[in-house]
Amino acid sequence: MNSIRAVVVALALLPSLALAEDFPPAEPLFAATLSDVADKPAAMSVYKGKPLIVNFWARWCAPCREEIPELSKARAKYKARGLEVIGIAIEDNAEPVREFAKAYDIDYPVVLAKSKGLWLMQVLGNTRAGLPFTVAIDRKGNIVSRKLGGVKKADIEAAAEAALK
């Protein structure tokens, strides 16, 4: 009985892996209009056809803050190959997000989800609506990887390579 319990616990601790055909469509992201840090409309359709790493975060989320430097490094490393990193803040007010982005030297595009944030995370496969949540999308608009919880350098590298295939 203990060995079965150990297997169940081990499986529960593994990151959620899914086959590409198990991922939901990314179209709701591209159909959304969010807000930029100047509180102006930001049509996400401008990113359609580009390989993306999309990171949902919030200022109060400690693991979200820890990911920022690695996301910035990945953007710099893969930008020449067309990859874009986008931060989607689960926030309502632009000014504190703008100040936070400046203080943390976020050099990739940041938008605010406002009232669409939880819904958008859920339709992209984050049924728990937890943060941080990261999705990689290829040029065809297919979600090729996703992870709920903090991402490390290796996670980001794998997501970038999957998006660029």
Beta strands, then each sheet from edge to edge (+ up, - down):
strand 1: 33-36
strand 2: 41-43
strand 3: 52-57
strand 4: 84-89
strand 5: 110-112
strand 6: 133-137
strand 7: 143-148
sheet 1: 2+ 1- 5+ 4+ 3+ 6- 7+
end
